[in-house]
Amino acid sequence: MRLALSVGLLLLLAACGREMADLESYIADVKERPAGKLPPIPEIAPYEPAPYVVGELRDPFVPNEIFNPEESVEPDTPTDGPRPVAGREKEPLEAFPLDSLRMVGSLRIAGVRYALVRSSEPFIYRVRVGDYIGQNHGQVQSVNDAGMVLKELFADGAGRWVERETVLSLTNTAAVGTK
């Protein structure tokens, strides 16, 4: 057994030690070839900082009432602008951020059009014109087969409210899938 193992090991070593003259000559040929020229490094223009000139513009980091006190509105002062309805009981979908809600369909019951909205819980709610959804006092203005239009209210930091129209489009449920 020992003899057979020794003979096998010698044959293996002999196979590894064969001539590599052809490989060595190829490597020598490659090393003798002249090196190609590299293109010159492009010249980089030196950095020139651009001056920041604000002129008459309002500083975005200073609240409006500090920069323009004459435009400031006291928060307790009633204004002609939009305001959230005081004392209104919150609806279930007002607990969710608007980006976590998906419109997955619509239906009509007794002539009233409803949007079917899936929350992250996941439950599906019926929503109609006049209902509130989202965390920014979003009131549904219209519902159709393609989506629904909301009017949201955002505080501007100076005691005023800004109205913004948002569209919640019908989600392709086949592409989104269910969880």
Helices and strands as residue ranges (DSSP letters): H 2-16, H 21-32, H 64-67, G 69-71, G 92-95, G 98-100, E 102-109, E 112-118, E 124-127, E 132-133, E 138-143, E 147-155, E 161-169, H 173-176
